[in-house]
Amino acid sequence: MNDSEWDTCSDPSKLLKCLRGMGKVSERKLRLFAIACCQFLLSEQPDGLLRHGIETAERYAEGRSSKAALKRTRQSLSAGRHAISTTSVEENARWWAYWLVEVVNTENAYRVFTEELHRVAELRLTTLRPTTWRTIDPSWQCNLLRDIFGNPFRTRSVDSQWVEWNDRIVLRLAQSIYDEYASDRMPILADALEEAGCTDAAILNHCRQPGEHVRGCWVVDLILGKS
C-alpha cells in the first residue's frame, strides 16, 4: 500500500495490516477504534450492560481502569449473552461488546471482532427494531481508522509555538474536544491553529472536514501528545 491507496482504500483489514506492518499502531488506538465502531453501530441509548462495556473499555484504553475491571466486564457481558434469546439484537450486541473489551491488537482477535460486526449487520436485516442499528458500509470503518490514525505515510508534528500561542488556546481547545466529545469544535480548533501560525493543510483540512471526529482523532492526539 502507498500514500494514495491509504486515502482511497475501502477495506479496513488492509488498512490495519498496513498500520501493523509499519509499526504505526498502538493498543490504545486499536481499542478506541473498536469503541468508535461500537458507538457507530448502536443506537444513541444502548442498554445499561452494553453501555457499561463501552465505558469500561474506554477507561482501560486511557489507563484509567484495571485489567480486573475489564475481566469483570467481560464476565458480565458473557453472562448477559447466554441469559437471553440467541436471535435477539441485544444478545448479538453483548457478544460483540465482549470482544470490544478483549485485547484487539492481534490478528485473530481482530478477525473475530470483524466477523461479529458483519453478523450484527446481517441480523439488522431481520430484526423487528431495524432503526436500532445503522446501515453497514465497509467504508465507514476505514473513515474511522483514517480519523484515528491519520495517514501513516505522512509524518506530522505540532510546533510548540502553536500550543503556547494566546494563553495556550489551541491546547485548551483540543483538551475540551477530547474530554467532552465535542467534535463540533474541530473547525474552531482549525481557526485557532491557523491564527497560531499553522500552515499544514492536512491538519487544517482534517479539522474542517465534515463528519464526526471520534476520541483518538489523530490531530487532537497530536496536539495532546497521545499515541
TIFI-980598 format. One line per 8 residues: number of its first residue (from 1); their letters; for each residue x, y, z of N, C-alpha, C, O. Coordinates in Angstrom, 3 decimals, padded with zeros to 6 digits, always signed. Atoms other than C-alpha are relative to their C-alpha. Layout:
BEGIN
NUM) A) X Y Z X Y Z X Y Z X Y Z | ...
//
This chain:
BEGIN
1) MNDSEWDT) +000.843 -001.198 +000.000 +000.000 +000.000 +000.000 +000.878 +001.248 +000.000 +001.947 +001.268 +000.609 | -000.740 -001.259 +000.018 +001.154 +003.543 -000.707 -000.877 +001.142 +000.513 -002.004 +000.928 +000.959 | +000.658 -001.198 -000.515 +000.148 +007.070 +000.248 -001.422 +000.170 -000.558 -002.375 +000.311 +000.209 | +001.303 -000.258 +000.610 -002.719 +007.485 -002.233 -000.971 -001.152 +000.245 -002.169 -000.925 +000.417 | +000.865 +001.159 -000.254 -004.053 +003.946 -001.716 -000.583 +000.052 +001.408 -001.722 -000.360 +001.625 | +000.495 -000.142 -001.368 -004.360 +004.640 +002.007 -001.247 +000.892 +000.024 -002.213 +000.596 +000.727 | +001.103 -000.962 -000.018 -006.684 +007.561 +001.296 -001.258 -000.506 -000.695 -002.346 +000.020 -000.460 | +001.155 +000.462 +000.784 -008.962 +005.573 -001.039 -000.433 -001.426 +000.334 -001.480 -001.872 -000.138
9) CSDPSKLL) +000.304 +001.396 -000.321 -008.933 +002.040 +000.403 -001.335 -000.109 +000.743 -001.639 +000.710 +001.611 | +001.290 +000.210 -000.658 -012.354 +000.701 +001.453 -000.035 -001.317 +000.780 -001.107 -001.787 +001.161 | -000.093 +001.259 -000.747 -011.121 -002.469 +003.218 +000.749 +000.268 +001.311 +001.965 +000.455 +001.287 | -000.664 -000.317 -001.264 -010.408 -001.863 +006.939 +001.091 -000.997 +000.382 +002.067 -000.625 +001.033 | -001.026 +000.996 -000.324 -008.448 -005.116 +007.246 +001.331 +000.340 -000.676 +002.396 +000.133 -000.096 | -001.226 -000.388 +000.710 -005.957 -003.870 +004.637 +000.663 +001.200 +000.684 +001.889 +001.265 +000.782 | -000.568 -001.160 -000.701 -005.536 -000.571 +006.489 +000.669 -000.426 +001.296 +001.758 +000.048 +001.620 | -000.591 +000.471 -001.253 -004.922 -002.362 +009.784 +001.283 -000.791 -000.252 +002.255 -000.662 +000.493
17) KCLRGMGK) -001.202 +000.758 +000.348 -002.441 -004.722 +008.139 +001.145 +000.947 -000.345 +002.293 +000.712 +000.032 | -001.003 -001.010 +000.351 -000.614 -001.704 +006.729 +000.552 +000.672 +001.252 +001.763 +000.843 +001.392 | -000.429 -000.658 -001.239 -000.526 +000.005 +010.124 +000.919 -000.897 +000.818 +001.940 -000.449 +001.340 | -000.831 +000.934 -000.765 +000.851 -003.093 +011.812 +001.356 -000.188 -000.669 +002.391 -000.220 -000.003 | -001.246 +000.196 +000.728 +003.434 -003.600 +009.095 +000.951 +001.175 +000.137 +002.169 +000.999 +000.101 | -000.815 -001.207 -000.133 +004.652 -000.022 +009.520 +000.322 +000.318 +001.462 +001.056 +001.262 +001.755 | -000.220 -000.258 -001.426 +004.638 -000.243 +013.316 -000.665 +001.279 +000.463 -000.162 +001.954 +001.361 | +000.672 -001.272 -000.281 +002.165 +002.649 +013.447 -001.252 -000.181 +000.866 -002.078 +000.728 +000.956
25) VSERKLRL) +001.223 +000.286 -000.737 -000.452 +001.029 +015.677 +000.316 -000.191 +001.479 +001.354 -000.752 +001.830 | -000.133 +000.199 -001.450 -000.890 +001.102 +019.462 -001.267 -000.660 +000.512 -002.331 -000.547 -000.096 | +001.180 +000.653 -000.573 -003.212 -000.905 +021.677 -001.061 +001.039 +000.348 -002.254 +000.793 +000.173 | +000.969 -001.052 -000.356 -004.813 +002.336 +022.871 -000.841 +000.395 -001.203 -002.067 +000.453 -001.115 | +000.743 -000.440 +001.176 -005.746 +003.441 +019.373 -000.869 -001.123 -000.565 -001.967 -000.863 -001.056 | +000.829 +001.116 +000.450 -006.968 -000.034 +018.421 -001.252 -000.123 +000.855 -002.344 -000.358 +000.339 | +001.165 +000.072 -000.887 -009.224 -000.072 +021.459 -000.968 +001.146 -000.296 -002.182 +000.946 -000.329 | +000.868 -001.132 +000.305 -010.520 +003.403 +020.645 -000.715 -000.192 -001.339 -001.850 +000.250 -001.512
33) FAIACCQF) +000.646 +000.332 +001.268 -011.216 +002.223 +017.103 -001.158 -000.963 +000.238 -002.242 -000.782 -000.318 | +001.059 +000.958 -000.305 -013.206 -000.727 +018.475 -001.179 +000.693 +000.663 -002.335 +000.416 +000.340 | +001.046 -000.741 -000.703 -015.136 +001.603 +020.763 -000.782 +000.876 -000.984 -002.010 +000.933 -000.934 | +000.668 -000.854 +000.994 -015.871 +004.006 +017.902 -000.907 -000.827 -000.903 -001.993 -000.377 -001.271 | +000.833 +000.883 +000.814 -017.175 +001.091 +015.825 -001.293 -000.341 +000.735 -002.382 -000.296 +000.162 | +001.160 +000.370 -000.797 -019.486 +000.039 +018.631 -000.966 +001.176 +000.107 -002.174 +001.009 -000.060 | +000.852 -001.183 -000.137 -020.777 +003.569 +019.152 -000.671 +000.365 -001.314 -001.802 +000.852 -001.329 | +000.568 -000.292 +001.319 -021.318 +003.990 +015.422 -001.178 -000.919 -000.313 -002.192 -000.488 -000.862
41) LLSEQPDG) +001.015 +000.981 +000.340 -023.357 +000.812 +015.132 -001.246 +000.079 +000.866 -002.359 -000.156 +000.397 | +001.101 +000.093 -000.941 -025.507 +001.126 +018.191 -000.881 +001.228 +000.004 -000.528 +002.274 -000.540 | +000.898 -001.134 -000.163 -028.437 +003.338 +018.982 +000.622 +000.994 +000.962 +001.615 +000.685 +001.621 | -000.535 -001.026 -000.885 -027.851 +006.538 +020.916 -000.136 -000.385 +001.467 +000.591 +000.135 +002.313 | +000.210 +000.412 -001.379 -029.117 +004.838 +024.069 +000.082 -001.518 +000.116 -000.949 -002.175 +000.257 | -000.126 +001.454 -000.155 -027.711 +001.295 +024.285 -000.403 -000.416 +001.414 -000.423 +000.411 +002.326 | +000.407 +000.451 -001.319 -028.843 -000.862 +027.199 +001.147 +000.148 +000.991 +002.302 +000.322 +000.600 | -000.972 -000.292 -001.054 -027.055 -000.492 +030.531 +001.238 -000.856 -000.029 +002.341 -000.344 +000.162
49) LLRHGIET) -001.143 +000.903 -000.006 -024.821 -003.547 +030.273 +000.947 +000.313 -001.146 +002.164 +000.346 -000.961 | -000.832 -000.315 +001.162 -023.591 -002.691 +026.794 +000.680 +001.350 +000.173 +001.854 +001.503 -000.162 | -000.591 -001.316 -000.247 -023.053 +000.953 +027.737 +001.147 -000.115 +001.006 +002.181 +000.538 +000.862 | -001.059 +000.216 -000.996 -021.045 -000.215 +030.753 +001.237 -000.619 -000.658 +002.368 -000.262 -000.325 | -001.118 +000.608 +000.704 -018.915 -002.372 +028.455 +000.804 +001.021 -000.787 +002.035 +000.999 -000.779 | -000.657 -001.049 +000.775 -018.154 +000.588 +026.216 +000.804 +000.918 +000.915 +001.956 +001.242 +000.627 | -000.661 -000.923 -000.924 -017.305 +002.845 +029.157 +001.224 -000.648 +000.651 +002.260 -000.003 +000.807 | -001.139 +000.698 -000.614 -015.063 +000.224 +030.801 +001.151 -000.141 -000.984 +002.312 +000.073 -000.635
57) AERYAEGR) -001.035 +000.146 +001.029 -013.218 -000.432 +027.537 +000.722 +001.318 -000.239 +001.939 +001.343 -000.424 | -000.618 -001.307 +000.231 -012.625 +003.276 +027.070 +000.899 +000.406 +001.163 +002.004 +000.907 +000.955 | -000.841 -000.332 -001.157 -011.359 +003.796 +030.610 +001.286 -000.822 -000.011 +002.358 -000.312 +000.317 | -001.187 +000.841 +000.044 -008.995 +000.868 +030.181 +000.966 +000.479 -001.080 +002.178 +000.507 -000.871 | -000.841 -000.502 +001.100 -007.727 +002.220 +026.862 +000.793 +001.214 +000.432 +001.928 +001.406 -000.005 | -000.651 -001.240 -000.450 -006.877 +005.502 +028.607 +000.785 -000.190 +001.297 +001.272 +000.781 +001.875 | -000.775 +000.273 -001.205 -005.193 +003.797 +031.564 -000.708 +000.391 +001.283 -000.059 +000.608 +002.306 | +000.759 -000.415 -001.179 -007.995 +004.698 +033.985 -000.826 -001.133 +000.591 -001.671 -000.904 +001.456
65) SSKAALKR) +000.691 +001.161 -000.533 -009.270 +001.182 +034.644 +000.958 -001.179 -000.016 +001.901 -001.208 -000.807 | -000.921 +001.129 -000.151 -007.627 -002.088 +035.642 -000.414 -001.199 -000.846 -001.531 -001.262 -001.360 | +000.315 +001.234 +000.700 -007.428 -005.472 +033.963 -001.070 -000.782 +000.747 -001.879 -001.484 +000.141 | +001.008 +000.691 -000.801 -009.501 -006.817 +036.832 -001.400 +000.512 -000.340 -002.342 -000.273 -000.455 | +001.293 -000.582 +000.361 -012.326 -004.401 +035.970 -000.409 -000.451 -001.396 -001.584 -000.702 -001.662 | +000.271 +000.458 +001.362 -012.024 -005.409 +032.331 -000.495 -001.446 +000.018 -001.419 -001.806 -000.712 | +000.396 +001.404 -000.108 -012.292 -009.076 +033.296 -001.421 -000.127 +000.530 -002.206 -000.928 +000.024 | +001.355 +000.045 -000.558 -015.397 -008.461 +035.397 -001.037 +000.399 -001.050 -002.120 -000.180 -001.124
73) TRQSLSAG) +000.914 -000.438 +001.048 -016.996 -006.626 +032.492 -000.198 -001.090 -001.040 -001.320 -001.324 -001.491 | +000.108 +001.110 +000.948 -016.224 -009.493 +030.121 -000.925 -001.084 +000.537 -001.757 -001.627 -000.189 | +000.836 +001.032 -000.614 -017.824 -011.912 +032.549 -001.470 +000.404 -000.006 -002.344 -000.424 -000.263 | +001.383 -000.493 -000.004 -020.950 -009.752 +032.828 -000.608 -000.069 -001.399 -001.754 -000.481 -001.576 | +000.482 +000.018 +001.376 -021.241 -009.425 +029.060 -000.244 -001.427 -000.471 -001.223 -001.706 -001.162 | +000.146 +001.393 +000.392 -020.732 -013.140 +028.579 -001.235 -000.612 +000.648 -001.982 -001.339 -000.006 | +001.173 +000.514 -000.705 -023.360 -013.975 +031.219 -001.278 +000.568 -000.608 -002.260 -000.155 -000.777 | +001.166 -000.633 +000.613 -025.796 -011.496 +029.671 -000.325 -000.613 -001.336 -001.491 -000.742 -001.709
81) RHAISTTS) +000.205 +000.594 +001.316 -025.281 -013.082 +026.296 -000.781 -001.301 +000.094 -001.676 -001.552 -000.713 | +000.639 +001.306 -000.103 -026.364 -016.519 +027.480 -001.340 +000.060 +000.713 -002.066 -000.933 +000.758 | +001.236 -000.113 -000.773 -029.268 -015.200 +029.519 -001.205 +000.315 -000.864 -002.336 +000.235 -000.385 | +001.115 -000.388 +000.855 -031.378 -014.136 +026.524 +000.038 -000.742 -001.323 +000.985 -001.476 -001.606 | +000.164 +000.747 +001.239 -032.510 -015.438 +023.173 +001.167 +000.198 -000.954 +001.695 +001.304 -001.073 | -001.112 -000.078 +000.951 -029.832 -016.217 +020.597 -000.393 +000.709 -001.285 +000.461 +000.946 -002.139 | +000.424 -000.689 +001.216 -031.921 -014.476 +017.938 -000.233 +001.485 +000.217 -000.635 +002.188 -000.709 | +000.300 -001.401 -000.291 -032.210 -011.105 +019.650 +001.154 +000.914 -000.344 +002.314 +000.503 -000.359
89) VEENARWW) -001.024 -001.007 +000.258 -030.366 -007.945 +018.774 +000.880 +000.178 +001.220 +002.100 +000.293 +001.099 | -000.755 -000.251 -001.224 -029.348 -007.491 +022.403 +001.055 -001.074 +000.235 +002.160 -000.775 +000.686 | -000.944 +001.093 -000.200 -027.693 -010.923 +022.529 +001.231 +000.197 -000.870 +002.360 +000.046 -000.402 | -001.122 -000.207 +000.907 -025.555 -010.184 +019.496 +000.820 +001.219 +000.385 +002.043 +001.229 +000.242 | -000.712 -001.193 -000.429 -024.706 -006.747 +020.801 +000.911 -000.311 +001.183 +002.043 +000.168 +001.246 | -000.817 +000.335 -001.166 -023.474 -008.192 +024.081 +001.200 -000.860 -000.395 +002.310 -000.676 +000.105 | -001.115 +000.846 +000.424 -021.409 -010.836 +022.359 +001.034 +000.816 -000.756 +002.236 +000.599 -000.602 | -000.930 -000.884 +000.700 -019.909 -008.199 +020.085 +000.791 +000.826 +001.003 +002.007 +000.973 +000.875
97) AYWLVEVV) -000.657 -000.839 -000.994 -019.160 -005.993 +023.086 +000.975 -000.801 +000.849 +001.934 -000.241 +001.381 | -000.967 +000.853 -000.696 -017.447 -008.937 +024.765 +001.367 +000.120 -000.667 +002.395 +000.201 +000.005 | -001.259 -000.143 +000.725 -014.825 -008.665 +022.049 +000.524 +001.429 +000.062 +001.722 +001.677 -000.076 | -000.419 -001.393 -000.147 -014.794 -004.922 +022.466 +000.976 +000.156 +001.158 +001.946 +000.907 +001.052 | -000.855 -000.149 -001.173 -013.208 -005.316 +025.902 +001.131 -001.027 +000.023 +001.905 -001.066 +000.979 | -001.154 +000.878 +000.132 -010.818 -008.044 +024.762 +001.171 +000.783 -000.587 +000.988 +001.860 -001.156 | -001.154 -000.604 +000.675 -007.308 -007.199 +023.642 -000.201 -000.182 -001.500 -000.398 -001.303 -001.967 | +000.297 +000.081 +001.434 -007.759 -006.375 +019.956 +001.237 +000.280 -000.863 +001.112 +000.663 -002.026
105) NTENAYRV) -001.185 -000.302 +000.798 -004.156 -005.986 +018.865 +000.637 -001.256 -000.594 +001.821 -001.246 -000.931 | -000.498 +001.190 +000.693 -003.784 -009.498 +017.448 -000.860 -000.243 -001.223 -002.024 +000.154 -001.261 | +000.743 +000.265 +001.231 -004.819 -010.651 +014.005 -001.240 -000.842 +000.285 -002.304 -000.576 -000.274 | +001.123 +000.885 -000.268 -007.063 -013.397 +015.425 -001.143 +000.746 +000.673 -002.305 +000.588 +000.297 | +001.041 -000.746 -000.709 -008.909 -011.086 +017.810 -000.700 +000.967 -000.943 -001.921 +001.113 -000.886 | +000.645 -000.929 +000.933 -009.499 -008.531 +015.072 -000.870 -000.751 -001.006 -001.918 -000.248 -001.413 | +000.802 +000.788 +000.935 -010.750 -011.258 +012.731 -001.355 -000.328 +000.621 -002.393 -000.151 -000.017 | +001.255 +000.311 -000.680 -013.350 -012.373 +015.278 -000.837 +001.260 +000.172 -002.053 +001.251 -000.020
113) FTEELHRV) +000.659 -001.295 -000.197 -014.172 -008.743 +016.011 -000.718 +000.428 -001.278 -001.874 +000.849 -001.225 | +000.579 -000.405 +001.273 -014.801 -008.012 +012.317 -001.136 -000.923 -000.416 -002.163 -000.467 -000.919 | +001.062 +000.946 +000.333 -016.810 -011.186 +011.781 -001.260 +000.309 +000.800 -002.370 +000.207 +000.277 | +001.150 -000.300 -000.834 -019.054 -010.203 +014.667 -000.712 +001.257 -000.484 -001.939 +001.331 -000.433 | +000.617 -001.204 +000.560 -019.627 -006.755 +013.157 -000.909 -000.366 -001.168 -002.028 +000.138 -001.272 | +000.791 +000.369 +001.165 -020.849 -008.363 +009.952 -001.203 -000.860 +000.398 -002.255 -000.787 -000.237 | +001.120 +000.812 -000.465 -023.017 -010.853 +011.867 -001.099 +000.904 +000.549 -002.285 +000.671 +000.314 | +000.971 -000.964 -000.514 -024.680 -007.959 +013.657 -000.684 +000.729 -001.153 -001.888 +000.984 -001.108
121) AELRLTTL) +000.561 -000.695 +001.164 -025.152 -006.199 +010.307 -001.047 -000.866 -000.688 -002.092 -000.367 -001.104 | +000.954 +000.908 +000.617 -026.876 -009.270 +008.881 -001.255 -000.115 +000.856 -002.366 -000.169 +000.329 | +001.143 +000.098 -000.900 -029.102 -009.519 +011.951 -000.906 +001.212 -000.152 -002.125 +001.111 -000.010 | +000.766 -001.237 +000.144 -030.180 -005.945 +011.372 -001.082 -000.146 -001.064 -002.128 +000.495 -000.973 | +000.953 +000.161 +001.093 -031.978 -007.075 +008.226 -001.239 -000.779 +000.429 -002.282 -000.680 -000.217 | +001.116 +000.839 -000.423 -034.231 -009.477 +010.173 -000.629 +000.438 +001.320 -001.679 -000.076 +001.706 | +000.518 -000.410 -001.299 -034.748 -007.692 +013.478 -001.282 +000.814 -000.139 -001.532 +001.434 -001.173 | +001.223 -000.788 -000.016 -038.052 -006.102 +014.403 +000.269 +001.452 +000.354 -000.630 +002.289 +000.276
129) RPTTWRTI) -000.340 -001.375 -000.368 -036.201 -002.969 +015.517 +001.160 +000.482 -000.866 +002.238 +000.755 -000.339 | -001.111 -000.342 +000.899 -034.119 -002.035 +012.443 +000.595 +001.370 +000.246 +001.755 +001.601 -000.097 | -000.542 -001.340 -000.201 -033.742 +001.595 +013.476 +001.054 +000.031 +001.104 +001.748 +001.033 +001.277 | -001.003 +000.059 -001.060 -031.567 +000.465 +016.389 +001.410 -000.031 -000.582 +002.360 +000.416 +000.060 | -001.320 +000.183 +000.590 -028.705 -000.275 +014.005 +000.178 +000.879 -001.230 -000.780 +001.151 -001.954 | -000.280 -000.807 +001.179 -027.041 +001.842 +011.372 +000.318 -000.898 -001.189 +000.805 -002.017 -001.024 | -000.301 +000.752 +001.206 -026.697 +000.687 +007.793 +001.502 -000.223 -000.120 +002.302 +000.674 +000.150 | -001.417 +000.364 +000.056 -023.412 -001.107 +007.210 +000.573 +000.239 -001.396 +000.012 -000.211 -002.395
137) DPSWQCNL) -000.757 -000.231 +001.216 -020.978 +000.065 +004.546 +001.462 -000.144 +000.412 +001.915 +000.562 +001.312 | -001.388 +000.237 -000.427 -017.374 -001.226 +004.737 +000.846 +001.267 +000.120 +001.799 +001.309 +000.899 | -000.840 -001.201 +000.004 -016.035 +002.267 +004.088 -000.047 +000.767 +001.320 +000.870 +001.535 +001.609 | +000.094 -000.787 -001.228 -017.224 +003.633 +007.445 +001.105 -000.370 +000.984 +001.600 +000.487 +001.716 | -001.104 +000.390 -000.871 -014.619 +001.574 +009.317 +001.303 +000.652 -000.466 +002.132 +001.056 +000.350 | -001.197 -000.644 +000.545 -011.951 +002.966 +007.000 +000.036 +001.477 +000.380 +001.090 +002.016 +000.718 | +000.058 -001.412 -000.391 -013.134 +006.503 +007.711 +000.376 +000.180 +001.465 +001.062 +001.139 +001.820 | -000.365 -000.070 -001.415 -012.842 +005.828 +011.445 +001.502 -000.214 +000.184 +002.144 +000.489 +000.964
145) LRDIFGNP) -001.433 +000.251 -000.101 -009.354 +004.391 +011.009 +000.812 +001.210 -000.451 +001.813 +001.561 +000.173 | -000.725 -001.178 +000.481 -008.252 +007.417 +008.989 -000.138 +001.169 +000.973 +000.779 +001.980 +001.097 | +000.167 -001.057 -000.994 -009.698 +009.736 +011.647 +000.906 -000.242 +001.194 +001.453 +000.708 +001.753 | -000.791 +000.326 -001.190 -007.833 +007.916 +014.431 +001.493 -000.039 -000.295 +002.296 +000.429 +000.512 | -001.426 +000.197 +000.295 -004.538 +007.130 +012.699 +000.587 +001.018 -000.974 +001.808 +001.114 -001.096 | -000.544 -000.898 +001.006 -004.256 +009.810 +010.020 +000.545 -000.808 -001.161 +000.095 -001.927 -001.408 | -000.660 +000.712 +001.093 -002.088 +008.845 +007.056 +001.412 -000.367 +000.454 +002.255 +000.518 +000.609 | -001.312 +000.407 -000.532 +000.912 +006.772 +008.259 +001.165 +000.279 -000.939 +002.321 +000.210 -000.524
153) FRTRSVDS) -001.053 -000.295 +000.962 +002.842 +007.660 +005.096 +000.448 +001.464 +000.084 +001.425 +001.857 -000.553 | -000.332 -001.418 -000.142 +002.904 +011.338 +006.108 +000.250 +000.326 +001.465 -000.654 +000.224 +002.294 | -000.359 -000.339 -001.370 +004.713 +012.385 +009.251 -000.431 +001.426 +000.311 -000.096 +002.355 -000.425 | +000.479 -001.321 -000.412 +003.069 +015.304 +011.052 +000.545 +000.322 +001.380 +000.798 -000.572 +002.188 | -000.459 -000.434 -001.322 +004.249 +017.336 +014.010 -000.679 +001.315 +000.353 -001.177 +002.036 -000.511 | +000.598 -001.241 -000.492 +002.967 +020.178 +016.136 +001.105 +000.924 +000.473 +001.955 +000.527 +001.270 | -000.968 -001.011 -000.424 +005.031 +023.327 +016.552 -000.370 +000.475 +001.401 -001.524 +000.816 +001.659 | +000.273 -000.426 -001.382 +005.354 +024.248 +020.226 -000.542 +001.424 +000.058 -001.254 +001.771 +001.001
161) QWVEWNDR) +000.505 -001.378 +000.025 +004.628 +027.872 +019.278 -001.516 +000.026 -000.204 -002.203 +000.906 +000.315 | +001.450 +000.060 +000.173 +001.144 +026.863 +018.138 -000.687 -000.273 +001.339 -001.716 +000.315 +001.670 | +000.584 +000.407 -001.280 +000.478 +025.274 +021.506 +000.048 +001.132 +001.020 -000.889 +001.305 +001.800 | -000.182 -001.058 -000.998 +001.792 +028.235 +023.521 -000.711 +001.295 -000.376 -000.886 +002.167 +000.475 | +000.592 -001.248 +000.484 +000.081 +030.918 +021.420 -001.272 +000.382 +000.754 -002.105 -000.473 +001.057 | +001.237 -000.565 -000.562 -002.565 +033.136 +023.031 -000.511 -000.795 +001.209 -001.629 -001.312 +001.215 | +000.378 +000.667 -001.251 -002.598 +031.599 +026.504 -000.385 -001.463 -000.227 -001.295 -001.983 +000.419 | +000.155 +001.433 +000.270 -002.432 +028.047 +025.079 -001.420 -000.382 -000.424 -001.931 -001.437 -000.046
169) IVLRLAQS) +001.382 +000.252 +000.394 -005.848 +028.269 +023.488 -000.134 -001.256 -000.859 -001.137 -001.964 -000.761 | +000.042 +001.205 +000.833 -005.028 +025.523 +020.957 -000.026 -001.243 +000.884 -000.823 -002.155 +000.665 | -000.062 +001.143 -000.909 -004.125 +023.113 +023.734 -001.301 -000.146 +000.785 -001.812 -001.252 +000.956 | +001.228 +000.047 -000.794 -007.177 +024.037 +025.784 -001.197 -000.439 -000.853 -002.063 -001.175 -000.381 | +001.066 +000.429 +000.906 -009.482 +023.617 +022.788 +000.080 -001.503 -000.272 -000.925 -002.211 -000.215 | -000.188 +001.432 +000.276 -008.013 +020.216 +021.946 -000.401 -000.843 +001.208 -001.033 -001.889 +001.063 | +000.338 +000.741 -001.210 -008.379 +019.095 +025.554 -001.509 -000.031 +000.227 -002.052 -001.052 +000.650 | +001.455 -000.032 -000.189 -012.010 +020.190 +025.698 -000.702 -000.893 -001.016 -001.694 -001.543 -000.685
177) IYDEYASD) +000.567 +000.881 +001.027 -012.779 +018.377 +022.431 +000.143 -001.449 +000.436 -000.770 -002.259 +000.277 | -000.280 +001.364 -000.437 -011.187 +015.257 +023.858 -000.854 -000.390 +001.202 -001.469 -001.456 +001.212 | +000.704 +000.317 -001.245 -012.779 +015.403 +027.302 -001.509 -000.032 -000.160 -002.195 -000.828 +000.482 | +001.453 -000.177 +000.099 -016.258 +016.424 +026.176 -000.594 -000.589 -001.274 -001.769 -000.366 -001.567 | +000.466 +000.584 +001.260 -016.527 +014.508 +022.885 -000.594 +001.094 -000.898 -001.602 +000.880 -001.571 | +000.561 -001.178 +000.685 -017.049 +017.938 +021.305 +000.594 +000.143 -001.398 +001.314 +001.100 -001.680 | -000.569 -000.039 +001.348 -016.196 +017.153 +017.683 -000.500 +001.196 -000.804 +000.106 +001.567 -001.809 | +000.517 -001.175 +000.706 -018.321 +020.130 +016.616 +000.933 +001.202 +000.135 +000.783 +002.190 -000.583
185) RMPILADA) -000.957 -001.100 -000.193 -015.459 +022.348 +017.872 +001.247 -000.142 -000.873 +002.134 +000.710 -000.828 | -001.193 +000.202 +000.832 -012.948 +020.929 +015.370 +000.255 +001.155 -000.961 +001.411 +001.553 -001.107 | -000.270 -001.162 +000.864 -013.443 +023.815 +012.873 +000.536 +001.200 +000.783 +001.340 +001.974 +000.264 | -000.513 -001.079 -000.848 -012.841 +026.246 +015.757 +001.470 -000.252 +000.310 +002.279 +000.675 +000.336 | -001.403 +000.364 -000.228 -009.631 +024.356 +016.530 +000.840 +000.335 -001.228 +001.964 +000.818 -001.099 | -000.728 -000.332 +001.236 -008.601 +024.770 +012.886 +000.268 +001.493 -000.082 +001.371 +001.907 -000.440 | -000.181 -001.451 +000.027 -009.158 +028.532 +013.108 +001.083 +000.443 +000.971 +001.914 +001.292 +000.652 | -000.993 -000.354 -001.015 -007.105 +028.734 +016.296 +001.402 -000.408 -000.451 +002.358 +000.347 -000.274
193) LEEAGCTD) -001.294 +000.460 +000.505 -004.291 +026.680 +014.759 +000.524 +000.925 -001.089 +001.705 +001.271 -001.108 | -000.402 -000.874 +001.101 -004.248 +028.874 +011.667 +000.470 +001.354 +000.533 +001.479 +001.893 +000.080 | -000.403 -001.275 -000.591 -004.111 +032.040 +013.747 +001.316 -000.125 +000.759 +002.077 +000.837 +000.868 | -001.240 +000.234 -000.735 -001.295 +030.480 +015.766 +001.197 -000.200 -000.924 +002.339 -000.259 -000.469 | -001.099 +000.125 +000.960 +000.731 +030.050 +012.570 +000.070 -001.323 -000.722 +000.994 -001.541 -001.506 | -000.003 +001.299 +000.688 -000.139 +026.538 +011.395 -000.369 +000.171 -001.464 -001.378 +000.799 -001.785 | +000.277 -000.031 +001.441 +000.028 +026.185 +007.605 -000.088 -001.413 -000.577 -000.141 -001.585 -001.795 | +000.069 +001.391 +000.447 -000.145 +022.382 +007.443 -001.414 -000.288 -000.500 -002.355 -000.363 +000.290
201) AAILNHCR) +001.329 +000.179 +000.604 -003.031 +021.754 +005.035 -000.683 -001.267 +000.492 -001.902 -001.286 +000.666 | +000.598 +001.266 -000.448 -003.538 +018.160 +006.202 -000.651 +000.161 +001.368 -001.751 -000.341 +001.602 | +000.545 -000.227 -001.343 -004.054 +019.246 +009.812 -001.233 +000.892 -000.067 -002.264 +000.571 +000.524 | +001.110 -000.950 +000.080 -006.299 +022.191 +008.957 -001.208 -000.611 -000.716 -002.346 -000.437 -000.282 | +001.097 +000.605 +000.753 -008.351 +020.269 +006.402 -000.700 -001.097 +000.796 -001.920 -001.248 +000.730 | +000.619 +001.067 -000.800 -008.884 +017.347 +008.747 -000.926 +000.593 +001.056 -002.012 +000.067 +001.297 | +000.837 -000.655 -001.006 -010.225 +019.671 +011.429 -001.299 +000.534 -000.603 -002.331 +000.585 +000.066 | +001.168 -000.632 +000.632 -012.628 +021.227 +008.942 -000.847 -000.951 -000.839 -001.902 -000.564 -001.340
209) QPGEHVRG) +000.771 +000.919 +000.830 -013.798 +018.136 +007.121 -001.316 -000.355 +000.686 -001.373 -000.426 +001.913 | +001.297 +000.340 -000.587 -017.461 +017.218 +007.617 +000.024 -001.381 +000.635 +000.910 -002.191 +000.362 | +000.078 +001.299 -000.661 -018.485 +014.287 +009.749 +000.534 +000.058 +001.408 +001.197 +001.017 +001.804 | -000.377 +000.048 -001.410 -017.875 +013.251 +013.321 +001.452 -000.433 +000.172 +001.943 -001.314 -000.535 | -001.346 +000.414 -000.394 -014.406 +013.037 +014.836 -000.132 -000.746 +001.320 -000.802 -000.273 +002.238 | +000.159 +000.829 -001.185 -014.068 +010.308 +017.440 +001.161 +000.200 +000.963 +002.165 +000.828 +000.627 | -001.098 -000.061 -000.956 -011.961 +010.024 +020.562 +001.174 -000.787 -000.567 +001.020 -001.932 -000.993 | -001.170 +000.598 +000.638 -008.445 +009.265 +019.355 +000.331 +000.656 -001.322 +001.312 +000.284 -001.965
217) CWVVDLIL) -000.258 -000.754 +001.229 -008.668 +011.662 +016.375 +001.472 +000.407 -000.051 +002.008 +000.936 +000.923 | -001.456 -000.163 +000.071 -005.095 +011.985 +015.124 +000.460 +001.429 +000.239 +001.528 +001.639 +000.815 | -000.415 -001.397 -000.208 -004.996 +015.794 +015.144 -000.069 +000.356 +001.484 +000.859 +000.951 +002.032 | +000.131 -000.291 -001.432 -006.305 +016.072 +018.704 +001.073 -000.739 +000.781 +001.697 -000.168 +001.675 | -001.055 +000.778 -000.674 -003.959 +013.292 +019.829 +001.367 +000.631 -000.207 +002.183 +000.673 +000.713 | -001.296 -000.613 +000.308 -001.050 +015.024 +018.115 +000.232 +001.219 +000.877 +001.329 +001.412 +001.401 | -000.118 -001.214 -000.839 -001.723 +018.275 +019.990 +000.177 -000.366 +001.464 +000.936 +000.282 +002.185 | -000.045 +000.397 -001.413 -002.208 +016.466 +023.310 +001.182 -000.933 +000.315 +001.413 -001.279 +001.474
225) GKS) -001.166 +000.869 -000.225 +000.866 +014.272 +022.834 -000.362 -001.440 +000.311 +000.373 -002.118 +001.029 | +000.442 +001.375 -000.236 -001.078 +010.969 +022.845 +000.349 -000.866 -001.188 +000.404 -000.384 -002.320 | -000.345 +000.929 +001.079 -000.149 +007.898 +020.828 -000.892 -001.232 +000.026 -000.741 -002.121 -000.812
//
